């Protein structure tokens, strides 16, 4: 029997403190994405708007989340996952500050789109990093949780 002496052979089976920190940070990132996704349904009560515009606001969340997912994948291949992560974090900041000061329907739509785009982009990064970093034995459990 040939023993694999690569530095990753033991890594694939054991859970370390680094894995715990990565799991919690990935989980918090996905929690933030869920919170932002749900924000659209809450935002329908922030300003007065006709029912037709409420429907647009509710369709806005999945639309911009999907656009973020579509754009961030190829972008991370081009500029790197770390740079894409920094970009999405910057967009989170811009969107969060903008939505906090939004008093019109249009600004709510714009800054919610920025937040959802960033959330979709971060979701790609979390899923790819999780598949690369988590121990093989626990990978599917961590993604499920």
Secondary structure, DSSP 8 states (H G I E B T S, - for coil): -----STTTTTTT---HHHHHHHHHHHHHHHHHHHHHHHHHHHTTTS---HHHHHHHHHHHHHHHHHHHHHHHHHHHHH-HHHHHHHHHHHHHHHHHHHHT--SHHHHHHHHHHHHHHHHHHHHHHHHHHHHHS-GGGHHHHHH-
